[in-house]
Amino acid sequence: METKTAQSDTAIADTTTGTKEAARQSAVLGLALAALGVVFGDIGTSPLYAVRECFVGPHAVAITPQNVVGVLSLVFWSLTVVISIKYLVFVMRADNEGEGGILALLALVMPRESHLPLRRSVLVSCGLFGAALLYGDGIITPAISVLSAVEGLNVATHAFEPYVVPIAAGILLLLFAVQRHGTGGLGAVFGPAMLVWFLVIGILGLRAIFKQPHAEVWIWAALNPWHAIEFFSRNGLQGFLVLGSVVLCITGGEALYADMGHFGRRPIRLAWYGLVFPALLLNYFGQGALLLAKGSAVSHPFFELAPSWMLYPLVGLATVATIIASQALISGAFSLTHQASQLGYLPRFNIIHTSEEQAGQIYIPQVNVALGALCLMLVLGFQSSSALAGAYGLAVTGTMTATTLLFYAVTRQLWSWSLLTGVGAAALFLLFDLSFLLANLAKLPHGGWFALAVGVVVFTVLTTWKRGRSEVAALLERGSVSEEAFLADVQNQRVVRVDGTAVVMTSTPKGMPAILLHYFKHTKTLHKRVVLLSILTEKRPEVPDKEKIEVKELGQGFYRIIAHFGFMEMPRIRHVLRLCQAKGLAFDLMTTTFFLGRETLLPTGRARMAKWRKRLYILLARNAPSAAAFFEIPVNRVVELGAQLEL
């Protein structure tokens, strides 16, 4: 009887374990499906234009069997080394408490001290410039993707040719217009739609391979890296410049890393190795088979893979896929802006939450307008995806190079790899990154200047704001007094104390802020309870609630609260006050007044900044939303006190 009971318990335990394991597997598969739409949209739509540009672009090579196999070999090994090995095996291990992306990686290696040694300062600058280039990628990708999809109509009939640009512009205009409504509903169809997309492009590629006589012999030879090496020796400089088009097949690689926090490593890897990678290879090889069979008679190898009856549905599916890819990059630009703002590299923005369940779904009106306007300008200015391909690639390769440099710092600084191991891995990745980067420099006269210009402008804004904030903080700190001296004066003088609580917002968690001294000097009164509140951003994505709040009683009715938030979080005053109550310091909003400083900045001070940088910082500060709006402080409980500072 006891044996039967034990066997029964074991069976129940095995069943429970099996149920939990099945639930985990189901969750992973669900995340992998969702990742298809968000993570792989950009790289998944690259077959629309990548191979075509290698043979019809400004630095194209002749369509010969040797060149086709050489290009396919370059595509295969680029996807293998850069995506499958660099990002999915190595870089995704360098997570910042589960979060990825170049700014998360930068926060991981950035030291806490404000004055950096030259070598570390150069590394930080490389990371910031890589982040700045992502904005150029976010502008160009929607334009080239949607244009290339709509251009499929020209394969069916040239009657659509005059309408391609207006249709593409209309789709993009609608896409940016709906951003304020959020992407929750649209996001529900992202994964299934991209699942259909990858299945279709894989089947079309496989069909082309077996349809062309003897093509499979040539195609599978592309797996041999010798054909890629031979391609360079045969074509010389022209072959090297073709890398500027080959790189189009790995655009979107940064998205794998940036979206790691939303999906996790395992679902992303499962989606890539299980579906995306095979489907992309089959489609690229199918396009190669078509070029081998028909040569220069092929004008658009992707759409010509499809039978005539399937052309219009394929154009529709491609348009949906490119909209999804564009949406992912637009949302990424919002997240990147929020992270940069929280890390102190950009001013505050009005951030609108578009979902009550998903904290990461945000909308930033200013960024949306800027991206939309520049994207439409590109479509109207360049008129075709081939022309835009000249502008594409430089931003991606610049960001990838910066990621490799930061990754090397992680291997040495955090993982304690040996010099030989760290340099060996970085050298392999830089061999690809720098080759692509140098090849893309030839695109500068053909539109590459646009991505570089966007990167330079954004980098200038990032560094100017960071430097300006440091200088203003130093000025405010010099205007403060020590806690001990001020509290001693309060105790010695007969200061009038009025009912209620005063919350004084200060960016510096030490000393008595100048705003409090300013108020006390003019009113000669203080509230019975005065709280000095500093909200600081940590160099990690999120801070657990139990670690967010520090409360210190200073005496004389004074308290200091330091609130810690991660760079992925939204600091809100009601959340802070609720956490303070758990620490024993309760607040009644009806009897609490928030005191905020509003500085008027003048570029006439002694700060060691160029005059134009001072003016740029002042312009940015003047147009940033107030702290009251950003922290969502009730407007009827706010008092702003002005001060004039010479920067």
N, C-alpha and C positions, 0 to 999 in steps of 0.2 A: 504493500500500500504506500509506504514511504517512498519507494522507488518510483512509483507511478506519479506521486505528487511532485517529486523532484524533476521528473521528466516533463511534467506539465508546466512547472515554473520555468524550466529552461526553454520550452517551446514558446511560452508567452514572452519571455525576454527576447528570444530571437525574433519573434514577430514584431515586437516593439522596436527593436533595433533596425529591422528591415524597413518598417514604416518610416522611421526617422530618416534613414538613408535615402529612401525613395523620395521623401519630401525635400531633402537637400538637393538631390539630383534634379528634381522638378524645378526648384527655385533657381538652380544654376542655368538650366535650359531656358527658363523664362527670362533671366537677365541676359543670356547670350542672344536671345531673339531681340530684346530691346536694344542691345548694343549694336545690332546690325543697322538700325536706323540712325542712332546718334553718333556712334564711334566711326563707322565705316562708310558713311555717306560720301565723304570727299574722295577717299582713295578708291571707293567702289565705282565712282563715275569717271575715273581717269581713262578707262578704255575708250571713251568717246573721242578723245583727241590725242592721247599720248603717242601711239604708233603712227598715226597720220602725220604728226609734226616731224617725226624722224625722217620722213621721205618727201614731205612737201613744204617744210618750214624754210626759213632763210638760210639755215646751215644744213640742209637736207643732203642725204647721200643718194646715189643712184639705186634703183630697185633691181638688185641682182640677187641670186640665191645666196651668195656669200654674205652680202650686206644684210639681207633679211635675217639670216640665221645669227649673224653677229649682233644685230640690234635685239633680237629675242633673247640671246644669251645675256646681254647687258641688262635687259628687263628682269629676267629670272634671277640673276645674282644680286641685283639691286634690291628686289623684294625680299630675297632670302637673307642677305647680310644686314641691310638697314632695318627692315621691318621685323622679320622673323627672329633674328638674332639680337640686333642692337636694342630695339625697343622692347620686344616681348620677353626676351630672356634676361637682359641685363638692366636696362634703364628702368623698367617697371618695378624692379626690386628697390630702387631708390625712391621710396615713397615717404612723404612727410605725414606720418600718422595716417596712412591710408590714402592720402590725396596725392595727385600727380600734377604735372604741368610745369612749365619752366619757372614760373614765379614760386611755386611750392618748392622746387628744387633749389632755387636761389635762396629762399628763406632757410633751407636746410643747411647751407654752407656759409651763410652770412654770419659773421661774428657779431656779438652784441655791442662791442665798442663802436662809437661813432667815428673815431679817427682810424682809418684803415691804412695798413702798410700798402706801398705802391703795388706789389704783386696781387694782393687781395682786392685792391681797388680796381685793377684792370679786369680781374675775373668777374667782379660784380657788374662792371660796366658792360662786359660781353653778355652777361645774362640779361641785363636790362635792354640792351640793343636787340637781342634775340626776341624778347617779349614785344618790343616795339614793332619788329618786323611782322609779328603775327597779325597786327592790324591791317597791314598791306595785304596779307594773305586773305583776311576776312573780307576785304573789299573786292579783290580780284576773283576769288573762287566763285561767288554767286554769279558774277558777270560771265565768266568763261564757261561755267557749267551749263547755265540756262541757255546761253547762245548756242553752244555745241549741240544741245538737245533739239532746239527748235530748227537748227540747220538741217536736221534729218529730213525735213519736209522738202528740201531741195533735191534730195536723192530721188524722191517720188516724181516730182515735177518742178521745173524752174519757174512755174507760175507763182510760186510762193516767195520767190527770192526778194521782191521788194518789201515783203511784209515780215521778214524774219526779225529784223531789228525792232520794229514797233511791237511785235508779239512778245519778244524777250523783255523789252522795257516794261510792257504792261504787266507781265508776270512778276517781275521784280518789284514794281511799284506796289502791286497788291500784296506781295510777300512782306514788304517792310510796313505796309499800312496795317496789317493784321497783328503785328507784334504786340501792340498794347493790350490785346485781348488774351495773350498768353498762348502757350503751345500745348496745353494739356490734352485737349481733344484731338488735335492733329497728331500729337505724339503717340496716341494709342494705335495709329495705323502705320507709324514709321517702321517698326520692326517687320510686320507682315509684308508691307510693300517692298522693303529692301530684300526680304527673303525671296519673293517672286523675282525681283530684279537679278539677284545673283544666280538663281536657278536658270533663268532665261539666258543670261549672257554666257553661262557655262555651257548650256546645251547648244547654243548657236555656235560657239567656238568649236565644240566637239564635232558638230555636224560638218563644219567647214574642213576640219582636219581630215576626216574620213571621206569627204566628198571629192577632194582633189587627189588625183592619181599620184602616188609616191610622195605626197607632201609630208606624210607622217615621218618618213625617214629623215628628211631635212629638219623638220620641226623638233623632233626629240633630240637631235644632235645639239640643239641650243643649250641643253643641260650641261654640256661640256664647257668649262670656262675658257678652254683654249680658243674657242671661236670668238669670244669677246676680245681676247688679247690680239688675235690675228686681225680682227676688225680694225683696231687702232694702227697696227703696223701697215695695213693695206691702205687706209684712208688718211693717215697722218693727222695734221691739224684739223682737217674737216671732220674726221672721225671723233676727235676729242670734243669738238664743238657740238656734236650730236648729243653729247651727254646733257646739254641744256634742254633737250627735248625728252630724253630718257627719264630725267628726273621727274617728269610729270606723272610717271607711274607710281611714285612714292609720296606724292603730296597727300597730306592727311595723316602722315605718320605721327605727327605731334599730337593729333587727336586721340590716338591710342593711349598715350601717356596722360594727357590732360583729363580724360574722362574716367581714369582708373578709379577715382574716388566714388563715382556714381555706380559703377558696376562691379568693380573688383577685378583682380588679375585673371582668375580662373574663367569666368564667363567670356572675357575678351579674348583670351587665348583659345578657348573652345570654339568661338565663332570664327576666329581667323584661320586656325589650322583645319577646322572641320568643314568650312564652307567658303569663306571669302577668298583665301589664298588659292585653293584649287579652281574656283570659278574664274578668278582673274587670270590665272595662268592659261586655262583653257581658252578664254576669250582672246588673250594676246596671241597665243599660238594659232588660233583660228584665223585671226587677221593676217598673221604671217603666211599661213597656207593660202589664203586668198591672194595675197600679193605675189607669192611664188607662181600661182596659176595664171593670173591675169596681168601682172606687171603694172605698167603705167596706166592701164585702162581703168584701174581702181582709183576713184576720187575720194571716197569716204569709206575706208575699210570696215569701220564698225557697222554702219547701217547696211552696207552691202552684204554682210553676213546673213541677213534675214531674207527669206523668200518674199516676193512682191506682195503677197496677200497680207503679210505680217508687218509691213513697213509702218503703216499709220499707227497700229497698236503699239509698236516698238517706240515710235516717237513719243506717244503719250506716256508710256512707261518710263522712258528716259527723262521726260520733263518732270514727272513725279519724283524720280530719283534725284534729279538735280535740285529740285525745290527742297527735298529733305536734306541733301548735303549742304545747301545754302543756309537752311534753318539752323543746322547744327553749328555752323561757323558764326552765325549772327548771335546765337545764344552764348557761344564761347567768348565772343567779344564782350558781351555783358558781364560774364563771370570774370574775365580777365581784368576788366575795368574795376569791378568791385574789389578784387584781390589787390590790385595796385593801389587803390584808394585806402584800403585798410592797412596796407604796409607802409603808407606814408609817401607814396610816389605820385599820387594824383589827389586833387581836392575832392571834397565830398560831392556826391551826385544825388539827385532825387531818384531814389530806387523804388520801383513799384513791384510789389509781389503779385504775380499772376496766378498763384496757386496757394490754397490754404493747406495742402498736404505736403507739397514739395518745396522746401526752403530755397533750393537752388534755382527755381524758376523765377527769374526776375526780368524786369524791363527797365531800361534806362533811356528815357526819351532823347536826351542830347546825343548819346552815342548812336541810337537808331537813325536819327535824322542825318547825322554826319555820314554814317555808313551808306545809307540809302542814296543820298545825293551823290556821293563819290562813285558808287556802283553804277548809277544811271549815267553819269558822265562818261565812265569807261565804255559802256555799251554804245552810247551815241557817238563817242569819239573814235573807238577802234573798229566798230561796225561788224567784226567777225571774230570767231574764236581763234582762228589762226593768227590774226593780228594781236589778239590779247595774249596768246601763248608767249609772245616776246616779252610781255610784262610779268609773266608768271614764272616762278621757279627761284628767283633771286631771294625773295622773302623766306621761302620754305628752307632753302639750303643754308641761309644765314642763321635761322633759328635752330636747325639741326646741328650746325657746327657749335653754336653756343651751348646746346644741350650736352654735347659730347665733352666740352671743356668743363662744365659744371659736374658732369658725371665722374670725370677723372678726379676732381676735387673730393667728391664723396668717397670714392674708392680709397683714397689716401687718408682723408681726414676722419671719416666715420667708420669705414670698414677695415682700416689698417692693412690694406693690401700692400704687398711689397712694391717697390719702385718698378721692378721689371714687369710684374703682372699688370699693374695699373697702366704703365706706358704702353705695354703690348696691346691691351684691349683698346685703349684710346687711339693708338696709331692705326689699328685696323679700321676703326670707325671713321677716323679723320681722313683716311685714304679715300673713302667714298665721299664723305661730306665736302672735303676741300676740292676734290675733283669736280663734283657737281657745282660747287660754288664758283670755281674759276671758269668753268665752261659757261656758266650763266652770266658772267661779267660781259661776255660778248653780246648779251641781250640789252645792255644799257642803252644803245642808240635806238633800239626797236621797241621800247616801252619799259624795259627793266628799270629805267630811271624813276618810274612812278613808285614802284614798291620801295626803292631805296629812299626816295624823297619822303614817303609816308613814315618809314622807319626813323629817318633823321629827325623829322618834326616831332614824332611821339617821344623819341629818346630825349630830345631837348626839353620837352615839357616834363617828362619824368624826373630828370636830373635837376631841373630848375626848381620844381616844386619841393623836392627833397631838401635841396640846399637852402631854399628860402625858408622852409619850415624850421630848419635847424637854427638859422640866424634869428628868426622871430622868437623862438623858444629861448635862445640865449638872452635876447633883449628883455623878455618878460621875467626871466629868472634873475637878471640883475636888478629889476625893479621890485623884487619881492624882499621880504624880511624873514628872519628865522622865526620858527614857531615859538621858541622860548622867549624871545624879546617881545613879540606881540602879545602873547598871553600874560606876560608879566605886566605890561602896560594896562591890559584889560583889568587885571586884578587890582592894580594900584589906583587906577582912575575910577571915578564913579560913572561908569558907562551906563547909559540908559538901555535896558534890554526889553524888547517888545515881544509880544506873544507870537508863537509860530516857529516854523523852521525855515532857515535859509540854506539852500543848496547852491554852493558856489562851484561852478564847473571850471576846472583848471587842467591844463595838459601836463603840468609838472607835479608829480606826486611828492613834493617836498617844499618846505617854506610856506609862507602866507602869500597867496597870489596877489598881484597888483590890483586886480579888480576889487578884491575885498578891501584893500587899503584905500582905494579910490572911493568906494561907497562909504566907508567909515569916516574918511576925511570930510566928506560933504554933509553927511547926515548926523554924525556924532552918536549914532545908535547902532545896536546890534540885535539880532534876534536871539531869543533865549536858547535856541539850539542852532548851531552853525555847522553845516556839513561840507567839507571840502571833498569834492568828487572828481576823481580822475579815471577816465576810461581809456585803457591801454590796449593796444593790439599786440598779441604775441606772434612769434614766428612759427606758429603751428596752426593747422586748419581750424580746430575747435578746442575749446577749454571746457571740461566738465563743469556742471553747475556747482558742484561742491568745492571746486577750486577757483571759481570766478571772483569771489568777493573777499576782500580783506577789510576788516573794520578795526579801527584803532581809536580809542578815546584819548583825547589830548588834554582834557581838563577845561574848566571854565565853560562847560557846555559845548565844547568844540569836538568834532569827530572828523577823522579822515577815512574816506572810503576809496579803495583802489579796486576797480572792476577790470578783470582781464577777459578779453574776447579773442578768439582765433580769427585769422584773416579771411576765413570763409563765412564767418558769422555776421549777423546784423545786430549791432548794439542798440538796444531800445531801452529808454529810461524806465518804463513800467516793469520790464524784466529785471532791471537792476534793483529797483525798489522792492520788488517781490522777494528777491534773493536776500536783500538786507533784512527783511522781516524775519526770514529764517535764521538770521544771525543775531536776532534780538533787538534790532533797530527798526522800529515800525514808522511808517510815514502816513500822514493824512494829506492827500493832495489838496484838499480845500484850505489847509492852513500852511501849505508849503509854497515858498517862492523860489524860483530858480534864477540865479544871477549869472548872466553870460557876458563875456567881453566882446566888443565889436571894435576891432582896431582899424584905424585909418592909417594906411601905410604911405610913407613918402620915400622916394628913391634918393634921398639926400644924406643918408647916414654913412657910417664908416664900414659897413659890411663888405667883406672881400668878395663882392660879386660884380660882374660887369653891369654897367648901367642898363643895357638892354635886357639882361636877365632879371634885374630888379623890376623893371617895368612889366616884363612878362609875368613874373610872380604876382605882382600887384593886380594885374588884369585878371589872372586866374582866381585870386582870392576874392576879388570884388564880385565875380560872377558865381562863386560857389554858394550853395544854399546855406542858410544859417544853421548853427548847431541845434537850435530849437526844432527846425524842420527835420533835420537828419536823425536826431535821437527821438523824434516824435514826442516832444515835451508839450503838454497842453499850453496853447498860446496865451490863455488868460492867466497863466501862472508864471510868466516869464518877464524878467526885467533885464534889458540890455544896457550896458554901460560902455560908452565910447571912450577910446583913448587914441592918442596920436603917437605913432612910432616912426622913427627915421631909420629906414633899412640901409 
